[in-house]
Amino acid sequence: MSRANAIQIFLAGVESVKPASFIPRHIQLQGGWIKIADQSFKLADINNLYIAAVGKAAAAMALEAEKILGSCIAEGIVVTKYDHALKLIHSRTIEAGHPVPDDNSILAGKAIVELFEKAEEKDIILLMVSGGASALLADTPPACSLKDLQETSQLLLDSGAAIDEVNTVRKHLSLIKGGQLMQYTKAKVITLLLSDVPGDDLSVIASGLTVSDSTTFKDAWRIIEKYQLVEKLPAGIRNWLQQGIKKAIPDTPKPGNPAFNKVYNTLVATNQTALNASAQKAKEMGYTTTILSPMLTGEAEIQAEAFMNRLKNESNSSPNCILWGGETTVTIKGKGKGGRNQQFALAALCALKGEEWLKNNNAAILSGGTDGTDGPTKAAGAVIDSDIFTRLNEFSMDPEAYLHNNDAFHFFEKTGGLIITGPTQTNVMDIVIGLLDKL
């Protein structure tokens, strides 16, 4: 029962941040006027309305925009992850690589730039941004290859670097990220952003396509040094960053740059939105509910142990639901398969050292990605309860061995703990749920 309830609470959070829930609140068409966020425009004053959507939620965001704007749209481009496309009437779709860019990511980067260059002063571009766009939309610095960019991306992902650090480097290996996209157009740009980063910093979401960037080439290099990647970097990437440090090439546009006078950036949904919806669902199910703060960040294994300690402190009162939202990191040391949510759930299991506490409290712990994917796997995350120990005994499995090999996917595949939702068409980081249902 606790496992099923945890999944219901998780799905309620995911549902609240799907584009169908928030796009109609931010885009309206009435009486010859278009209202997008807090900006209103008379249709007769607009030459062309272009839409562009990038990220894991791009197709669903574009679909909802098309339902509202219809034939007002002159042209649209959608860039999303493989298997995330939807049937659209006014927009063409490019599916690309994630979390490492591929050939289609480069193609997508060129297509978005061409759209921005095409738009004139009396045109409007509605840009809809969601997590994942940093990989899905890519370009390469001069004298660097896609292979160089892919190797660098993988090094950063494996290092345990936080998303803001990864995106600081990405901005400085691009001519469109870090606000640089705004330098390609004369049009007015309205950007709706779905946040997948801790703190909801607009300049970090999708590497800040239309947002001024306060970071520098020196900041990017410090991150490379921090994670001991200098000698591992491809030569072209290393040389490009060094040129930037020497000011031989321009840095990303900073606050106050006139390119940003024609852009309006609006946050439309966040991890807090999803947590609030999960909390409401839990309360409706009869749980006393707490949302933990500050936001979840840091190494998955360390944070899983901290979460279990907090949950154990709540054991004297039930039914109880503890929620935590954010995004952990995993420093890859093994050769297995998994993602940060599966690693978190497995680390929580290992922290218990046995089934007694889970069974006595009829407890369940779930960690899931709102985007429906966790690392390079088909799962959104994983859930544990006392039933998992039956499988452990059946297969003679050692959870610690799987944890240290970063092989949580195969562990939960065997023990039946995977959460598989398929693509959710949204992305606001992760939700962790701890339930206590004492009998």
C-alpha positions as CSV (number, residue, x, y, z in Angstrom):
1,M,0.0,0.0,0.0
2,S,2.8,2.5,0.9
3,R,4.6,1.8,-2.4
4,A,1.4,2.4,-4.4
5,N,0.6,5.6,-2.5
6,A,4.1,6.9,-3.0
7,I,3.7,6.4,-6.8
8,Q,0.4,8.2,-6.8
9,I,1.8,11.1,-4.9
10,F,4.8,11.3,-7.3
11,L,2.5,11.2,-10.4
12,A,0.3,14.0,-8.9
13,G,3.4,16.2,-8.8
14,V,4.4,15.4,-12.4
15,E,0.8,16.1,-13.7
16,S,0.9,19.6,-12.2
17,V,3.9,20.7,-14.2
18,K,2.8,19.3,-17.6
19,P,2.4,22.1,-20.2
20,A,-1.4,21.5,-20.4
21,S,-1.6,22.7,-16.8
22,F,0.4,26.0,-17.2
23,I,0.6,27.1,-20.9
24,P,-3.1,28.2,-21.1
25,R,-2.5,30.5,-18.1
26,H,0.4,32.2,-19.9
27,I,-0.8,32.4,-23.5
28,Q,-4.1,33.9,-24.4
29,L,-5.7,35.0,-27.7
30,Q,-8.7,37.4,-27.4
31,G,-10.4,40.0,-29.5
32,G,-7.5,40.6,-31.9
33,W,-4.9,40.7,-29.0
34,I,-2.3,38.1,-28.0
35,K,-1.2,38.0,-24.4
36,I,2.0,36.1,-23.5
37,A,3.0,36.2,-19.8
38,D,2.6,39.9,-18.9
39,Q,3.1,41.2,-22.5
40,S,0.1,42.1,-24.7
41,F,0.3,42.6,-28.5
42,K,-2.3,43.7,-31.1
43,L,-2.4,41.1,-33.9
44,A,-2.6,43.8,-36.5
45,D,0.8,45.3,-35.3
46,I,2.7,42.0,-35.7
47,N,4.1,41.0,-39.1
48,N,5.0,37.4,-38.1
49,L,4.6,35.3,-35.0
50,Y,7.2,32.6,-34.8
51,I,7.3,29.9,-32.1
52,A,10.4,27.9,-31.0
53,A,10.4,25.3,-28.3
54,V,13.5,23.5,-27.0
55,G,13.9,20.9,-24.3
56,K,12.2,17.7,-23.0
57,A,8.9,19.5,-22.7
58,A,9.2,21.3,-26.0
59,A,6.7,19.2,-28.0
60,A,4.0,19.5,-25.4
61,M,4.6,23.2,-24.9
62,A,4.4,23.8,-28.6
63,L,1.2,21.7,-28.9
64,E,-0.5,23.7,-26.2
65,A,0.7,27.0,-27.9
66,E,-0.6,25.7,-31.3
67,K,-4.1,25.0,-29.7
68,I,-4.3,28.6,-28.6
69,L,-2.6,30.5,-31.4
70,G,-3.4,28.3,-34.4
71,S,-3.0,30.0,-37.7
72,C,-1.5,33.1,-36.1
73,I,1.8,31.2,-36.1
74,A,3.9,31.9,-39.2
75,E,6.4,29.2,-38.5
76,G,7.6,27.0,-35.6
77,I,10.5,24.8,-34.7
78,V,10.6,22.3,-31.9
79,V,13.7,20.6,-30.6
80,T,13.3,17.8,-28.2
81,K,14.6,14.4,-27.1
82,Y,14.2,11.2,-29.1
83,D,10.8,9.6,-28.6
84,H,9.4,12.9,-27.3
85,A,7.9,14.2,-30.5
86,L,4.1,14.9,-30.8
87,K,2.0,15.6,-33.9
88,L,2.1,19.3,-34.6
89,I,0.5,21.4,-37.4
90,H,2.4,24.6,-37.5
91,S,5.9,23.5,-36.3
92,R,8.6,21.1,-37.5
93,T,10.3,18.9,-35.0
94,I,13.9,17.9,-34.7
95,E,14.7,15.1,-32.2
96,A,18.2,15.2,-30.9
97,G,20.7,13.6,-28.4
98,H,20.5,13.9,-24.6
99,P,22.4,14.2,-22.2
100,V,25.3,14.2,-24.8
101,P,24.7,16.2,-28.0
102,D,24.7,14.5,-31.4
103,D,24.6,15.5,-35.1
104,N,20.9,16.5,-34.8
105,S,21.8,18.8,-31.9
106,I,24.0,20.7,-34.2
107,L,21.3,20.7,-36.9
108,A,18.8,22.0,-34.3
109,G,21.2,24.8,-33.2
110,K,21.5,26.0,-36.8
111,A,17.7,25.8,-37.3
112,I,17.0,28.0,-34.2
113,V,19.7,30.5,-35.2
114,E,18.2,30.7,-38.8
115,L,14.7,31.4,-37.3
116,F,16.1,34.1,-35.1
117,E,18.0,35.7,-38.0
118,K,14.8,35.6,-40.2
119,A,12.7,37.4,-37.7
120,E,12.5,41.2,-38.2
121,E,11.8,44.1,-36.0
122,K,8.0,43.9,-36.2
123,D,8.0,40.2,-35.6
124,I,7.6,38.3,-32.3
125,I,9.3,35.1,-31.3
126,L,7.7,33.0,-28.6
127,L,10.5,30.8,-27.2
128,M,9.5,28.0,-24.9
129,V,12.4,26.5,-22.9
130,S,12.6,23.4,-20.7
131,G,15.4,21.3,-19.2
132,G,17.5,19.2,-21.5
133,A,18.0,22.0,-24.1
134,S,21.6,22.4,-23.2
135,A,22.4,19.1,-24.9
136,L,19.5,19.0,-27.5
137,L,20.5,22.4,-28.9
138,A,24.3,22.6,-29.7
139,D,26.9,24.3,-31.7
140,T,30.7,23.9,-31.7
141,P,33.3,26.6,-31.2
142,P,35.6,27.3,-34.1
143,A,38.4,24.6,-34.4
144,C,36.4,22.2,-32.2
145,S,34.5,19.2,-33.5
146,L,31.3,17.6,-32.3
147,K,33.4,14.7,-31.0
148,D,35.3,17.2,-28.9
149,L,32.1,18.6,-27.5
150,Q,30.7,15.1,-26.8
151,E,33.9,14.0,-24.9
152,T,33.8,17.2,-22.8
153,S,30.1,16.8,-22.0
154,Q,30.6,13.2,-20.9
155,L,33.6,14.2,-18.7
156,L,31.5,16.8,-17.0
157,L,28.5,14.5,-16.5
158,D,30.7,11.8,-15.0
159,S,32.6,14.2,-12.7
160,G,29.8,14.9,-10.3
161,A,29.7,18.6,-11.2
162,A,26.5,20.5,-10.3
163,I,24.2,21.6,-13.2
164,D,25.1,25.3,-12.8
165,E,28.8,24.3,-13.1
166,V,28.2,22.1,-16.1
167,N,26.2,24.9,-17.8
168,T,28.8,27.5,-17.1
169,V,31.2,25.4,-19.2
170,R,28.6,24.8,-21.8
171,K,28.0,28.5,-22.2
172,H,31.6,29.1,-22.9
173,L,31.8,26.3,-25.5
174,S,29.0,27.9,-27.6
175,L,28.1,30.9,-29.7
176,I,24.3,30.7,-28.8
177,K,24.2,29.9,-25.1
178,G,24.8,32.3,-22.2
179,G,22.5,34.9,-23.8
180,Q,24.3,34.9,-27.2
181,L,21.2,33.7,-29.1
182,M,19.7,37.2,-28.6
183,Q,22.5,38.7,-30.7
184,Y,21.0,36.9,-33.8
185,T,17.7,38.7,-34.0
186,K,16.0,42.1,-34.3
187,A,12.6,40.7,-33.2
188,K,11.0,41.0,-29.8
189,V,11.4,37.6,-27.9
190,I,9.1,36.4,-25.2
191,T,10.6,33.4,-23.4
192,L,8.6,31.0,-21.2
193,L,10.9,28.9,-19.0
194,L,10.2,25.6,-17.2
195,S,12.8,25.4,-14.5
196,D,14.9,22.2,-14.0
197,V,17.7,23.8,-11.9
198,P,18.1,24.4,-8.2
199,G,17.2,28.0,-7.3
200,D,15.4,28.5,-10.6
201,D,18.2,30.7,-11.9
202,L,17.0,31.8,-15.4
203,S,20.6,32.1,-16.6
204,V,21.2,28.4,-15.8
205,I,18.1,26.9,-17.3
206,A,19.1,25.5,-20.8
207,S,22.4,27.4,-20.4
208,G,20.6,30.7,-20.5
209,L,19.7,31.1,-24.2
210,T,18.1,34.5,-23.8
211,V,19.4,35.6,-20.4
212,S,22.5,37.7,-19.7
213,D,25.4,35.7,-18.3
214,S,27.5,36.9,-15.3
215,T,29.9,33.9,-15.6
216,T,33.2,34.1,-17.5
217,F,35.8,32.0,-19.3
218,K,37.8,32.1,-16.1
219,D,34.8,30.6,-14.2
220,A,34.5,27.8,-16.7
221,W,38.2,27.0,-16.5
222,R,38.1,27.0,-12.6
223,I,35.4,24.3,-12.9
224,I,37.5,22.3,-15.3
225,E,40.4,22.5,-12.7
226,K,38.1,21.8,-9.8
227,Y,37.1,18.4,-11.2
228,Q,40.6,17.6,-12.5
229,L,39.6,17.5,-16.2
230,V,42.4,19.8,-17.7
231,E,44.5,16.9,-19.0
232,K,41.5,15.0,-20.1
233,L,40.0,17.8,-22.3
234,P,40.3,17.5,-26.1
235,A,43.0,19.9,-27.3
236,G,40.6,22.1,-29.3
237,I,38.3,22.6,-26.3
238,R,41.3,23.4,-24.0
239,N,42.7,26.0,-26.6
240,W,39.3,27.7,-27.0
241,L,38.8,28.2,-23.3
242,Q,42.4,29.5,-23.0
243,Q,41.8,32.0,-25.8
244,G,38.7,33.2,-23.9
245,I,40.7,33.6,-20.7
246,K,43.2,35.7,-22.6
247,K,40.3,37.8,-24.0
248,A,41.3,36.9,-27.6
249,I,37.6,36.0,-28.1
250,P,34.6,37.9,-26.7
251,D,32.9,36.5,-23.5
252,T,29.2,35.9,-23.2
253,P,27.0,39.1,-23.1
254,K,26.7,40.5,-19.6
255,P,23.8,42.3,-17.7
256,G,23.1,45.7,-19.3
257,N,23.9,44.5,-22.8
258,P,21.4,46.2,-25.2
259,A,20.6,42.8,-26.8
260,F,18.4,42.1,-23.8
261,N,16.3,45.2,-24.2
262,K,14.0,43.2,-26.5
263,V,13.5,40.0,-24.5
264,Y,11.1,39.2,-21.7
265,N,11.8,36.1,-19.7
266,T,9.1,34.5,-17.5
267,L,9.2,31.4,-15.3
268,V,6.1,29.3,-15.8
269,A,6.5,26.2,-13.5
270,T,9.1,24.9,-11.1
271,N,10.0,22.0,-8.8
272,Q,8.1,23.8,-6.0
273,T,5.0,23.7,-8.2
274,A,5.3,19.9,-8.4
275,L,6.1,19.5,-4.7
276,N,3.0,21.6,-3.7
277,A,0.8,19.3,-5.9
278,S,2.4,16.2,-4.4
279,A,1.8,17.6,-0.9
280,Q,-1.8,18.3,-1.7
281,K,-2.3,14.7,-2.9
282,A,-0.6,13.3,0.2
283,K,-2.9,15.3,2.5
284,E,-5.9,14.1,0.6
285,M,-4.7,10.6,1.2
286,G,-4.6,11.3,5.0
287,Y,-0.8,11.9,5.5
288,T,0.7,14.6,7.7
289,T,3.0,16.2,5.1
290,T,6.2,18.1,5.3
291,I,8.3,19.6,2.4
292,L,11.9,19.8,3.3
293,S,14.1,22.8,2.6
294,P,16.6,23.9,1.5
295,M,16.3,22.2,-1.9
296,L,17.9,18.8,-2.5
297,T,21.4,19.1,-4.0
298,G,24.8,17.3,-3.6
299,E,25.9,13.7,-3.9
300,A,23.0,11.2,-4.1
301,E,24.5,8.8,-1.6
302,I,25.1,11.4,1.1
303,Q,21.7,13.0,0.7
304,A,20.0,9.6,0.7
305,E,21.5,8.9,4.1
306,A,20.4,12.3,5.4
307,F,16.9,11.8,4.1
308,M,16.7,8.4,5.9
309,N,17.9,10.0,9.2
310,R,15.1,12.6,8.9
311,L,12.5,10.0,8.1
312,K,13.5,7.8,11.1
313,N,13.0,10.9,13.3
314,E,9.4,11.0,12.1
315,S,8.8,7.3,12.9
316,N,6.9,8.1,16.1
317,S,4.0,9.7,14.1
318,S,2.1,8.3,11.2
319,P,0.7,8.2,8.6
320,N,3.4,10.7,7.6
321,C,4.8,11.9,4.2
322,I,8.1,13.7,3.8
323,L,8.8,15.4,0.5
324,W,12.1,16.7,-0.9
325,G,12.7,18.2,-4.3
326,G,15.8,19.2,-6.3
327,E,18.5,17.4,-8.1
328,T,21.5,15.4,-6.8
329,T,24.7,14.5,-8.5
330,V,26.6,11.2,-8.9
331,T,30.3,10.9,-9.3
332,I,30.7,7.9,-11.5
333,K,33.2,5.4,-10.2
334,G,31.8,2.1,-11.3
335,K,30.9,0.6,-14.7
336,G,27.2,-0.1,-14.1
337,K,24.0,1.5,-15.4
338,G,21.7,3.9,-13.5
339,G,20.7,7.4,-12.7
340,R,20.8,9.8,-9.8
341,N,17.3,8.8,-8.6
342,Q,18.0,5.1,-8.7
343,Q,21.3,5.7,-7.0
344,F,19.5,7.7,-4.3
345,A,16.9,4.9,-3.7
346,L,19.6,2.2,-3.5
347,A,21.7,4.3,-1.2
348,A,18.7,4.8,1.1
349,L,18.2,1.0,1.1
350,C,21.9,0.5,2.0
351,A,21.7,3.0,4.8
352,L,19.0,0.9,6.5
353,K,21.2,-2.2,6.8
354,G,18.1,-4.4,6.8
355,E,14.4,-4.7,6.5
356,E,13.3,-4.3,10.1
357,W,12.7,-0.6,10.1
358,L,10.9,-0.6,6.7
359,K,8.6,-3.4,7.8
360,N,7.9,-2.0,11.3
361,N,6.9,1.3,9.8
362,N,5.2,0.0,6.7
363,A,7.5,2.5,4.9
364,A,8.3,3.3,1.3
365,I,11.0,5.6,-0.2
366,L,10.7,6.9,-3.8
367,S,13.0,9.0,-5.8
368,G,11.9,9.9,-9.3
369,G,12.7,12.3,-12.1
370,T,9.7,14.4,-13.3
371,D,10.9,14.0,-16.9
372,G,10.3,10.3,-16.8
373,T,14.0,9.4,-17.5
374,D,16.8,8.9,-15.0
375,G,20.3,8.8,-16.5
376,P,20.7,6.7,-19.6
377,T,17.8,4.3,-18.6
378,K,14.1,3.7,-19.4
379,A,13.1,4.4,-15.8
380,A,12.1,7.6,-14.0
381,G,13.6,6.4,-10.8
382,A,13.0,3.7,-8.1
383,V,11.0,2.9,-5.0
384,I,11.9,0.7,-2.0
385,D,9.8,-1.0,0.7
386,S,10.2,-4.1,2.8
387,D,9.1,-6.4,0.0
388,I,12.4,-5.7,-1.8
389,F,14.2,-8.0,0.7
390,T,12.3,-11.0,-0.5
391,R,13.9,-10.6,-3.9
392,L,17.3,-9.9,-2.3
393,N,17.2,-13.3,-0.6
394,E,15.8,-15.0,-3.7
395,F,18.7,-13.7,-5.9
396,S,21.4,-13.6,-3.2
397,M,22.1,-9.9,-4.1
398,D,24.4,-7.5,-2.3
399,P,23.0,-4.0,-2.5
400,E,26.3,-2.4,-1.5
401,A,28.1,-4.0,-4.5
402,Y,25.5,-2.6,-6.9
403,L,25.7,0.8,-5.3
404,H,29.5,1.0,-5.6
405,N,29.4,-0.1,-9.2
406,N,26.8,2.6,-10.0
407,D,24.6,-0.2,-11.2
408,A,21.3,0.7,-9.5
409,F,19.3,0.1,-12.7
410,H,20.1,-3.6,-12.9
411,F,19.6,-3.9,-9.1
412,F,16.1,-2.5,-9.3
413,E,15.3,-4.3,-12.5
414,K,15.8,-7.6,-10.7
415,T,14.1,-6.6,-7.5
416,G,11.1,-4.9,-9.1
417,G,11.7,-1.4,-7.8
418,L,11.9,0.6,-11.1
419,I,9.3,3.4,-11.8
420,I,8.6,3.5,-15.5
421,T,6.3,6.3,-16.7
422,G,7.6,6.9,-20.3
423,P,8.3,10.4,-21.5
424,T,6.2,12.8,-19.3
425,Q,6.7,15.9,-21.5
426,T,7.8,18.0,-18.6
427,N,11.0,18.5,-16.5
428,V,11.3,20.2,-13.1
429,M,14.1,18.1,-11.6
430,D,13.3,15.3,-9.1
431,I,10.8,14.4,-6.3
432,V,11.8,12.3,-3.3
433,I,9.0,10.8,-1.2
434,G,9.2,9.1,2.2
435,L,6.0,7.5,3.5
436,L,5.3,6.0,6.9
437,D,2.1,4.0,7.2
438,K,2.5,2.2,10.6
439,L,0.1,-0.7,10.9
